[in-house]
Amino acid sequence: MNSKTKTARRQRIRYTIRQKLSGVAQKPRLSVFRSNNDIYVQLIDDSKGQTLASASSRDKDIQAQKGTKSEKSKLVGQVIARKASDLGLTEVVFDRGGYLYHGRVKALADGAREGGLKF
């Protein structure tokens, strides 16, 4: 599968997911972006079009950690859960961004759940 069809397929899946879910202030959308080396996550209020909090594996405290990309993804999940609890949020809508719920995306979700988020 060449890269054009692979990215186009992910984009179609992403649009389908976004039609079915959206985040509000009380229950924001937890959006995931995964690059080859890093993973990024945002809490988004879609009614205002505003990012409430974000975290990534590029943050200095996470980047300093040793471990695999999956282990760092779990740390990113715990960080975003901590930031959400600071904002007074306990529930989110999980948006996997067209990626399979497997590997780093699953590790991020598990870390967020361990941090106290419900989805």
C-alpha positions, 0 to 999 in steps of 0.5 A: 500500500503506497503512502497516498492511499494509506493517508487517504484511507486514514483521512476517510476514517478520521472524517467518519469518526468526527461525524459521530462525536464531538466534545463540549465544555463538560466532556471535551474531545481527547484528540490523538495525533501519532507521528513516526517518533512522537505522539500528541494529544489535545483536549478540545471543546468543539462548541467553542473551537478551543483547545483546553489542554495539550500534552506530547512526548516532546515535553521535556519531562517525558522526553527525558525519560528512557523507554519505548515509544509505547511507554512514553505514550502511556506517560503522555496519557497520564500527563493529559489526565493530570491536566484535565483533573486540574481543569475539573474534568473527569470525562472525555470523548476519545478520538483516535484520529483514524488510527487503530486502537492498538499499540501507542494509541492504546497505551495512551488511552490506558495511561489516561484511564489510570490518571482518572479520565473516563471514556 
